[in-house]
Amino acid sequence: MSRSRKKTPVIGYTCAKSDKPWKAKAARSFRHAARQALGEGEDALLPVKRWAVVNPWDAPKDGKHWVGGGEARWLRK
């Protein structure tokens, strides 16, 4: 794997290692909101998407961007 390279030079905007803890917390809050709405009765509005409960821009990584040439260290897996 020493010669393994990414085919597309797309990298995250921040130095955060992972979004996994934030995604788990967002999923928990979504499930909590859905349970609360179900407990209120049939007339309650259920959240359809996770983004109705949490803001995706609060994540540690604010998306990705394309790096034209890119450095070799960015393209290593």
N, C-alpha and C positions, 0 to 999 in steps of 0.2 A: 504494500500500500504506500510505499514511499514515493511513488510517482503518480499517485492518485490526485487529480485536480478537479475542481469544479468546472463545469462547462459554461456556466453563466456567472459573471462577476457581480453578484448581488449580495450586499452585506447589510447588516442592521445599523440603525442610526445611533446606537448606544453601546456601551461596554458591558451591559448586563449579560451574565452567563446564560440565563434561561428565562423564559416566560412561564415555565411550568407552575411555580408556586402561585403566581397571580391568576393563571387560568383556573387552577383548582379552587382558589378563593372565589373567583367570579362564578364558577359553576355551583358552588355551595350557596352563594347568595341568590342565584337564580332558582335553585331548587327550594330554598327557604321561601322566596316570594311566591312561588307556585303553590307550595303547601298552605301558605297563609291565605291565598286567594281561594283555594279549594275549601278551606275551613269556613270562609265567609258565606258560602252558599252558591247556588246555581247562577245568581245574577252577577257575581263578581267577574271581572275581566282577568283572564289568565295571561301572564306574559308569554308571548310567542317566541321571542328571541332573547338571547342572553343580553344583547345590547340595549334592551328595554329596561334592564335592571342596573347594569354597570356601564361605565363609559370606557370604550376601548382605548381612548387616548390616555387613560391613566395607567396603562400597562408599562412595565419597565422598558420594553422595546417599542419605540413609536413607529414601527414599520421598517421597510427596507428601501434601499436605493441602488441604482445601477452604477457601477464603477466602470468607466470606459476601458482603459487599459488595465488598471489594477496592478497592485504589487503581487509578487509571487506568494508572499506570506498570506495574503487575503484569499488566495485561490486554493490553498491547501485544505484538505479535508481533515 
